Amino acid sequence: MLEFLAMGGYALFVWPAYGATLLVLSLTVVLPLRRHRQLTRELELIAMQRDRSQIT
């Protein structure tokens, strides 16, 4: 197991590369989801304001 983790002496290069890849892949999922939620909230607020202005 330790030999696998050492990656044949290249662990200092391999593990950070895996970490960077995981970070980038995570961000490609998380950031669009956060933006979608933000835009949805903004659109709901605009719709509520529009409905309120039509009532008065």
Secondary structure by P-SEA (a helix, b strand, c coil): ccccccccccccccaaaaaaaaaaaaaaccaaaaaaaaaaaaaaaaaaaaaaaaac
